[in-house]
């Protein structure tokens, strides 16, 4: 009875279905939602970038150029994320026994690299303009481009963050936060245009440096989010919910370790429960299944759980190694 383990996949949002195909359908739907979000983001930010790049070339605004570069980088992050979502649809195999969901975390790293590169380029252009000042022209067009950049980025940010949180994709949420900051930095371009209108030639490159600083702040937050995911970090509240669910199962006398990890945008769990030592194997198995169901119903986006049944102490420690394995040397 000791060491009895049972794994059961049981996807949200189908809490009463026991068909393994439902789990695949739920994961596929999440990937489709992610792909739709990415295509929309690419289209909106691509159009915004083109408008800003053209006006930047006409006006000579380095702040607008930095904003255009940032938007272009943000649009291009759809590529690694899209690849990750496609990979995530692949079924688990004997080499990748947990599937390919971790590709999303790698995509998150790629997003961070793009963000860092865009901030470096924006900083270079701003510093160059500080050293070699020049007038900014077509200020009305710069204003229109800045407002377009804010509107486009805020639209994309809301859609990415909402979808990312719904399907549990840290990479998509990080990308959405990146887009949101792009929107506010687009508004900052207006300050540069206002300074140029008043005759302050350094206003535009100063705003360019401000945009660089804003990108770096978002980079820090996004790096923390992606790093936590790579380190199998979960919210402590999820563990609390899992432990409460296990304790509520009739027949569970205690609980041991509870481990939860992200695999792509779904969760997997492993838990130890303590049961009556006189249960039969069939009874212990039935209790393990009840515990699994309780876990999957209590923890959002949990699609699979493995429960290890242990019993209260009776004589020799059930986890002690056999005598023949205890000798050393």
DRENZA-590106 format. One line per field, with one value per residue (C-alpha): residue number from 1; x, y, z; residue in one letter. Coordinates in nm, 4 decimals. Last residue first. Layout:
<rs>
num <- (NUM|...)
xx <- (X|...)
yy <- (Y|...)
zz <- (Z|...)
residuo <- (A|...)
</rs>
This chain:
<rs>
num <- (329|328|327|326|325|324|323|322|321|320|319|318|317|316|315|314|313|312|311|310|309|308|307|306|305|304|303|302|301|300|299|298|297|296|295|294|293|292|291|290|289|288|287|286|285|284|283|282|281|280|279|278|277|276|275|274|273|272|271|270|269|268|267|266|265|264|263|262|261|260|259|258|257|256|255|254|253|252|251|250|249|248|247|246|245|244|243|242|241|240|239|238|237|236|235|234|233|232|231|230|229|228|227|226|225|224|223|222|221|220|219|218|217|216|215|214|213|212|211|210|209|208|207|206|205|204|203|202|201|200|199|198|197|196|195|194|193|192|191|190|189|188|187|186|185|184|183|182|181|180|179|178|177|176|175|174|173|172|171|170|169|168|167|166|165|164|163|162|161|160|159|158|157|156|155|154|153|152|151|150|149|148|147|146|145|144|143|142|141|140|139|138|137|136|135|134|133|132|131|130|129|128|127|126|125|124|123|122|121|120|119|118|117|116|115|114|113|112|111|110|109|108|107|106|105|104|103|102|101|100|99|98|97|96|95|94|93|92|91|90|89|88|87|86|85|84|83|82|81|80|79|78|77|76|75|74|73|72|71|70|69|68|67|66|65|64|63|62|61|60|59|58|57|56|55|54|53|52|51|50|49|48|47|46|45|44|43|42|41|40|39|38|37|36|35|34|33|32|31|30|29|28|27|26|25|24|23|22|21|20|19|18|17|16|15|14|13|12|11|10|9|8|7|6|5|4|3|2|1)
xx <- (3.1676|2.8272|2.5693|2.2048|2.1046|2.1073|1.9036|1.6224|1.5909|1.3585|1.0510|0.8005|0.9497|0.9265|0.6291|0.3107|0.3464|0.0450|0.0196|0.1527|-0.0372|0.1391|-0.0883|0.0043|-0.1948|-0.2835|-0.4699|-0.4360|-0.5503|-0.7270|-0.6593|-0.9601|-1.1294|-0.7988|-0.6932|-1.0240|-1.0241|-0.6740|-0.7684|-1.0678|-0.8433|-0.5965|-0.8823|-0.9920|-0.6354|-0.6098|-0.9348|-0.8168|-0.4794|-0.6593|-0.6764|-0.5209|-0.2520|-0.5158|-0.4063|-0.1354|-0.1238|0.1699|0.1178|0.2433|0.0939|0.0857|-0.0196|-0.1059|0.0274|0.3596|0.4351|0.3899|0.4758|0.3030|0.4520|0.2668|0.4775|0.3086|-0.0586|-0.2546|-0.5338|-0.7011|-1.0120|-1.2688|-1.1063|-1.1083|-0.7392|-0.6519|-0.8509|-0.6949|-0.3470|-0.4219|-0.5683|-0.2650|-0.0338|-0.2186|-0.2043|0.1740|0.1791|0.3969|0.7707|0.9065|1.2443|1.1778|0.8469|1.0196|1.2698|0.9936|0.8206|1.1438|1.2663|0.9325|0.9621|1.3229|1.2487|0.9601|1.2010|1.4536|1.1946|1.1063|1.4726|1.5071|1.1954|1.3455|1.6602|1.4525|1.2735|1.6137|1.6876|1.3716|1.4003|1.7594|1.6561|1.4497|1.2747|0.9237|0.8028|1.0960|0.9895|0.6333|0.7537|0.9664|0.6733|0.4556|0.7140|0.6269|0.2872|0.4618|0.6483|0.3100|0.2058|0.5385|0.4917|0.1693|0.3379|0.6019|0.3328|0.1621|0.4837|0.5261|0.1664|0.2365|0.5508|0.3744|0.1103|-0.1664|-0.4468|-0.6639|-0.3708|-0.2057|-0.5334|-0.6055|-0.2435|-0.2164|-0.5493|-0.4908|-0.1374|-0.2383|-0.5015|-0.2664|0.0076|-0.2059|-0.3577|-0.0241|0.1539|-0.1276|-0.1026|0.2723|0.2253|-0.0278|0.2082|0.5025|0.2828|0.2034|0.5753|0.6682|1.0287|1.2764|1.5944|1.9378|2.1698|2.4904|2.6057|2.2521|2.1442|2.4070|2.2941|1.9341|2.0300|2.2445|1.9770|1.7137|1.9476|2.0196|1.6506|1.5618|1.8291|1.7099|1.3486|1.4510|1.6515|1.3593|1.1215|1.3654|1.3635|0.9834|1.0062|1.2110|0.9276|0.6772|0.8854|0.8286|0.4942|0.6647|0.5354|0.6004|0.7659|0.9856|1.2039|0.9428|0.6745|0.4372|0.2025|0.2881|0.0631|0.3286|0.5513|0.2945|0.2566|0.6333|0.6719|0.4085|0.5888|0.9174|0.7534|0.5171|0.8261|0.8574|0.5751|0.7448|1.0720|0.8952|0.7184|1.0503|1.2109|0.9180|0.9418|1.3137|1.2506|0.9831|1.2340|1.4943|1.2654|1.4122|1.0725|1.0517|1.2355|1.0435|0.7153|0.7929|0.9083|0.6024|0.3542|0.5399|0.5643|0.1916|0.1029|0.3311|0.1991|-0.1591|-0.0851|0.1643|-0.0614|-0.3606|-0.1499|-0.0202|-0.3645|-0.5005|-0.2024|-0.2589|-0.6273|-0.5368|-0.2870|-0.5505|-0.7923|-0.5303|-0.4713|-0.8438|-0.8831|-0.5903|-0.7391|-1.0791|-0.9204|-0.8268|-1.1994|-1.2898|-1.5369|-1.6975|-1.4713|-1.4575|-1.3064|-1.0595|-0.8826|-0.8688|-0.5575|-0.5150|-0.1979|-0.2033|0.0673|0.0761|0.4078|0.2837|0.0000)
yy <- (0.0968|0.1568|-0.0852|0.0225|-0.1361|-0.4929|-0.3758|-0.2507|0.1299|0.2970|0.4503|0.2203|0.3050|-0.0191|-0.0763|0.0864|0.4580|0.6237|0.5341|0.6852|0.7459|0.9344|1.1520|1.2601|1.5491|1.6684|1.9613|2.2351|2.5553|2.6764|2.4747|2.3495|2.1170|1.9580|1.9050|1.7543|1.5228|1.4068|1.3412|1.1345|0.9345|0.8729|0.7550|0.5035|0.3808|0.3357|0.1369|-0.0860|-0.1424|-0.2420|-0.0014|-0.1110|0.1574|0.4364|0.7207|0.9893|1.2020|1.3070|1.5477|1.6094|1.8813|1.9931|2.3366|2.4659|2.7589|2.6036|2.3435|2.5303|2.3608|2.2472|2.0450|1.9379|1.7604|1.5623|1.5505|1.4021|1.1653|1.1607|0.9419|1.2044|1.4587|1.8078|1.7919|1.7487|2.0551|2.2680|2.1615|2.2457|2.5857|2.6733|2.5613|2.7869|3.0755|3.0401|3.1669|2.9450|2.9457|2.6662|2.8441|2.9200|3.0780|3.2959|3.4097|3.5035|3.7249|3.8794|3.9470|4.1147|4.3464|4.4419|4.4859|4.7133|4.9391|4.9192|5.0277|5.3291|5.4272|5.4120|5.6249|5.8819|5.8824|5.9616|6.2317|6.3922|6.3485|6.5466|6.8195|6.9042|7.1569|7.3671|7.6138|7.6102|7.3821|7.1516|7.1273|7.0453|6.7785|6.6230|6.6297|6.4641|6.1850|6.1059|5.9896|5.7189|5.6230|5.5605|5.3265|5.1453|5.0787|4.8976|4.6970|4.5636|4.4730|4.2767|4.0951|3.9952|3.8665|3.6660|3.5135|3.4306|3.2290|3.1098|3.0840|3.3555|3.5588|3.5657|3.6472|3.9484|4.0648|4.0335|4.2051|4.4896|4.5472|4.5388|4.8094|5.0142|4.9848|5.0999|5.3942|5.5162|5.4844|5.6645|5.9502|5.9744|5.9614|6.2466|6.4587|6.3861|6.4921|6.8218|6.8718|6.8495|6.9510|6.8639|7.0724|6.9166|6.8457|6.6387|6.5240|6.5028|6.3410|6.0702|6.0112|5.9627|5.7304|5.5129|5.4975|5.3846|5.1139|4.9863|4.9890|4.7925|4.5323|4.4840|4.4399|4.1898|3.9884|3.9897|3.8627|3.5804|3.4825|3.4706|3.2481|3.0056|3.0063|2.9373|2.6427|2.4936|2.3597|2.0995|1.7788|1.6520|1.3315|1.5141|1.2209|0.9456|1.1650|1.4415|1.5732|1.8781|2.1792|2.3645|2.3743|2.5893|2.8166|2.8514|2.9379|3.2088|3.3435|3.3528|3.5459|3.7697|3.9317|4.1047|4.3457|4.4552|4.5103|4.7233|4.9174|4.9854|5.0938|5.3278|5.4765|5.5330|5.6977|5.9168|6.0324|6.0803|6.3209|6.4028|6.5161|6.3295|6.0150|6.0101|6.0491|5.7446|5.5392|5.6335|5.5278|5.2023|5.1205|5.1752|4.9417|4.6709|4.7264|4.6639|4.3688|4.1940|4.2360|4.0901|3.7936|3.7411|3.7509|3.5014|3.2735|3.2873|3.2067|2.9138|2.7916|2.8050|2.6164|2.3494|2.3081|2.2700|2.0228|1.8135|1.7957|1.7071|1.4188|1.2552|1.2013|1.2224|1.5087|1.6591|1.9600|2.0572|2.4088|2.2897|1.9695|1.6354|1.4311|1.1566|1.0136|0.7431|0.6409|0.3655|0.4043|0.2368|0.0000)
zz <- (0.1518|0.2975|0.4310|0.4340|0.1067|0.2447|0.5421|0.3180|0.3098|0.5669|0.4040|0.5745|0.9168|1.1114|1.3433|1.2150|1.1396|0.9677|0.6041|0.2812|-0.0405|-0.3190|-0.5326|-0.8859|-1.0286|-1.3766|-1.5343|-1.2720|-1.4424|-1.1256|-0.8069|-0.6075|-0.8583|-0.9585|-0.6006|-0.4865|-0.7865|-0.7022|-0.3403|-0.4461|-0.6802|-0.3952|-0.1737|-0.4368|-0.4683|-0.0932|-0.0956|-0.3791|-0.2133|0.1063|0.3957|0.7260|0.7389|0.7464|0.5201|0.4951|0.1801|-0.0373|-0.3268|-0.6794|-0.8984|-1.2624|-1.3812|-1.7283|-1.9318|-2.0288|-1.7636|-1.4370|-1.1117|-0.7943|-0.5092|-0.1940|0.0667|0.3394|0.4255|0.7115|0.8032|0.4610|0.4951|0.3988|0.1701|0.3240|0.4153|0.0479|-0.0554|0.2171|0.1055|-0.2579|-0.1704|0.0425|-0.2383|-0.4824|-0.2339|-0.2242|-0.5858|-0.8005|-0.8766|-1.0930|-1.1329|-1.5005|-1.3984|-1.1414|-1.4004|-1.6440|-1.3889|-1.2560|-1.6094|-1.6939|-1.3948|-1.4765|-1.8463|-1.7551|-1.5697|-1.8534|-2.1099|-1.8959|-1.8721|-2.2512|-2.2935|-2.0594|-2.2712|-2.5802|-2.3825|-2.3277|-2.6993|-2.7941|-2.5321|-2.6278|-2.8924|-2.6520|-2.8852|-2.7406|-3.0207|-2.9501|-2.5874|-2.6902|-2.9338|-2.6615|-2.4233|-2.6874|-2.7150|-2.3530|-2.4760|-2.6762|-2.3584|-2.1988|-2.4773|-2.4848|-2.1149|-2.1942|-2.4696|-2.2279|-1.9777|-2.2538|-2.3415|-1.9794|-1.9764|-2.2935|-2.1445|-1.8177|-2.0068|-1.7727|-2.0329|-1.8813|-1.7527|-2.0936|-2.2717|-2.0497|-2.0555|-2.4324|-2.5079|-2.2670|-2.3929|-2.7615|-2.7173|-2.4990|-2.7585|-3.0506|-2.8644|-2.7288|-3.0625|-3.2436|-2.9942|-3.0538|-3.4316|-3.4200|-3.2107|-3.4419|-3.7371|-3.5667|-3.4952|-3.8623|-3.7801|-3.5066|-3.4971|-3.4587|-3.1656|-3.2145|-2.8711|-2.7350|-3.0618|-3.0236|-2.6651|-2.7813|-3.0675|-2.8399|-2.5703|-2.8204|-2.9477|-2.5970|-2.5020|-2.8157|-2.7413|-2.3826|-2.4933|-2.7598|-2.5052|-2.2602|-2.5300|-2.6078|-2.2393|-2.2490|-2.5547|-2.3454|-2.0909|-2.3670|-2.4881|-2.1427|-2.2681|-2.4864|-2.3272|-1.9757|-2.1014|-2.3471|-2.4586|-2.4323|-2.5829|-2.4757|-2.7426|-2.9447|-2.8987|-2.7005|-3.0067|-3.1884|-2.8849|-2.8588|-3.2266|-3.1845|-2.8782|-3.0679|-3.3572|-3.1583|-3.0092|-3.3464|-3.2627|-2.9415|-3.1240|-3.3834|-3.1092|-2.9369|-3.2592|-3.3294|-2.9795|-3.0210|-3.3586|-3.2008|-2.9405|-3.2147|-3.3974|-3.7412|-3.8701|-4.2012|-4.0890|-3.7629|-3.9532|-4.1658|-3.8678|-3.6624|-3.9305|-4.0004|-3.6308|-3.5723|-3.8600|-3.7233|-3.3725|-3.4820|-3.7112|-3.4828|-3.1817|-3.3673|-3.4796|-3.1259|-2.9681|-3.2176|-3.1468|-2.7714|-2.8043|-3.0314|-2.7729|-2.4985|-2.7238|-2.7857|-2.4125|-2.3469|-2.6345|-2.5103|-2.1619|-2.3069|-2.4967|-2.1674|-2.1066|-1.7397|-1.7614|-1.4543|-1.4048|-1.7737|-1.7523|-1.6333|-1.7105|-1.5265|-1.5787|-1.3218|-1.1767|-0.9133|-0.6737|-0.4155|-0.2339|0.0810|0.0000)
residuo <- (X|X|X|X|X|X|X|X|X|X|X|X|X|X|X|X|X|X|X|X|X|X|X|X|X|X|X|X|X|X|X|X|X|X|X|X|X|X|X|X|X|X|X|X|X|X|X|X|X|X|X|X|X|X|X|X|X|X|X|X|X|X|X|X|X|X|X|X|X|X|X|X|X|X|X|X|X|X|X|X|X|X|X|X|X|X|X|X|X|X|X|X|X|X|X|X|X|X|X|X|X|X|X|X|X|X|X|X|X|X|X|X|X|X|X|X|X|X|X|X|X|X|X|X|X|X|X|X|X|X|X|X|X|X|X|X|X|X|X|X|X|X|X|X|X|X|X|X|X|X|X|X|X|X|X|X|X|X|X|X|X|X|X|X|X|X|X|X|X|X|X|X|X|X|X|X|X|X|X|X|X|X|X|X|X|X|X|X|X|X|X|X|X|X|X|X|X|X|X|X|X|X|X|X|X|X|X|X|X|X|X|X|X|X|X|X|X|X|X|X|X|X|X|X|X|X|X|X|X|X|X|X|X|X|X|X|X|X|X|X|X|X|X|X|X|X|X|X|X|X|X|X|X|X|X|X|X|X|X|X|X|X|X|X|X|X|X|X|X|X|X|X|X|X|X|X|X|X|X|X|X|X|X|X|X|X|X|X|X|X|X|X|X|X|X|X|X|X|X|X|X|X|X|X|X|X|X|X|X|X|X|X|X|X|X|X|X|X|X|X|X|X|X|X|X|X|X|X|X)
</rs>
